[in-house]
Amino acid sequence: MTAFAVAFLVGLAFQSVSVCVEAQYYQLYTLTVTMSEAGAGTVSPTFGKYGYGETVRVTVETNAGFLFDGWYLNGEYQGKLSTIYVTIYGDSVLNAVFSKREAKLTITVNPEVGGNTAPLPQVWYYDYGISVQVKAYSNAGYVFDGWYLDGLYKGLDVNLGVLMTKDHQLDAYFATPDAVQPKPNDTRVPSFLALSCKSSASLAHFYAQIEGYLMGGNDSGGVVLPNIPVFFSYSVTGGRDWIPLTSVNTNDRGIFSVTWMPAVTGNYMIQAVWDGDETYTNATTVVNFAVESFQAETVFSVTSNSTLSQLSFNSNSSELSFSVTGASGTTGYVNLYVPKSLITDVSDLKVYLDQTQLTYTYLDSGDSWLVLFNYEHSTHAVKVDFAGKAAGADNLWGGFLPLGLAVVAVVVVAIALVLLVRRKKSKAV
């Protein structure tokens, strides 16, 4: 074989090898997960880039007041299981579709000639979790003789609120004055619903942990109520309107826990409700919850049975202040979460109620201190001092002098020293 032929064959071999090892670029495709209704739930993940043929696990959680109707992948229905596995063959959009959940309220009057109600006696459908206000009106010659909700007597007040966490039957009874019937005694055992809020200290990862427990009897003695649905809602209008949040079941110790991420800082009311059953009465508990931020990494939160207002933090004086209001003759409480980044030794903290120093207890709560104190209800100004100085110390002679007087004092001392030096010099001469 000639040298030319050998060179040709070698070149051909190298050319074949170069064709075989030509670079293959790894293509990534996007998966975007969307929801049909804002606030209807959460999906995870919401976006990602994946290789061809890769399988992605996507989950959905549905909030109270909504129903999950199913997944649609690039417009094609994929079923309604809470978990779906998507195989990637190209850029894709997975849509989680929700609808508003409804509850039925059937209102009747007995007898029909005795009176009427607003809304009118008929079948009504409402968004799950809202509170419906119903009012009874007596016709001439009749008096209102009481409400029965799902067969349970609810009293003689003509106004009744019905929480739509399930279908309800509401009966309004009327009677002539001489035919009013004795009212049944509620023989069910009372129930007790405890509620509190714990917050994180970072605004970047801010959440509120709503915790509590449900007991049959009372807080000092009773039985735990396991696997009981508790419904949660919140209000930003002082309780005039309630927005459904979620519902959870108590565990085997009657305890519940819900993680909530408020959209903004400010004042909230949080409500927990249990409808009761044939053995135990219904229970409702409301707490006030206020959130205030200081810079991006620090959050204060206050939980109280008092109405809260004017929560603010003064970084110059290192003081947190707010107002509490409640009915006279009752006791108020405050649970305050203080970031550890602001005070390492919580025993240095000072709490004042209308300029009177209060005693408090505290607990270690991870990245925060939980500070607890009580007071007799009225309208009070609360001040929490992180600097450890007495209330109003800036205006007291026993504390630091005001800046203007301090400057004057320094000038007076300086003049006195100059005069003293001059006098000594004159004596020396």
Sequence and secondary structure as in RCSB ss.txt:
>XXXX:A:sequence
MTAFAVAFLVGLAFQSVSVCVEAQYYQLYTLTVTMSEAGAGTVSPTFGKYGYGETVRVTVETNAGFLFDGWYLNG
EYQGKLSTIYVTIYGDSVLNAVFSKREAKLTITVNPEVGGNTAPLPQVWYYDYGISVQVKAYSNAGYVFDGWYLD
GLYKGLDVNLGVLMTKDHQLDAYFATPDAVQPKPNDTRVPSFLALSCKSSASLAHFYAQIEGYLMGGNDSGGVVL
PNIPVFFSYSVTGGRDWIPLTSVNTNDRGIFSVTWMPAVTGNYMIQAVWDGDETYTNATTVVNFAVESFQAETVF
SVTSNSTLSQLSFNSNSSELSFSVTGASGTTGYVNLYVPKSLITDVSDLKVYLDQTQLTYTYLDSGDSWLVLFNY
EHSTHAVKVDFAGKAAGADNLWGGFLPLGLAVVAVVVVAIALVLLVRRKKSKAV
>XXXX:A:secstr
  HHHHHHHHHHHHHHHHHHT      EEEEEEEESSTTSEEEE SEEEEETT EEEEEEEE TTEEEEEEEETT
EEEE  SEEEEE SSSEEEEEEEEE EEEEEEEEESGGGEEEES SSEEEEETT EEEEEEEE TT EEEEEEET
TEEEES SEEEEE SS EEEEEEEE GGG        SB EEEEEEEEE S STT  EEEEEEEEEEETTEEEE 
 S EEEEEEESSTTSS EEEEEEE  TTSEEEEEE  SSSEEEEEEEEE   SSB  EEEEEEEEEEEETTTEEE
EEEESSEEEEEEEETTTTEEEEEEE  TTSEEEEEEEEETTT S GGG EEEETTEEE  EEEEETTEEEEEEEE
ESSEEEEEEESS   TTGGG TTS   HHHHHHHHHHHHHHHHHHHHHHHHHH 
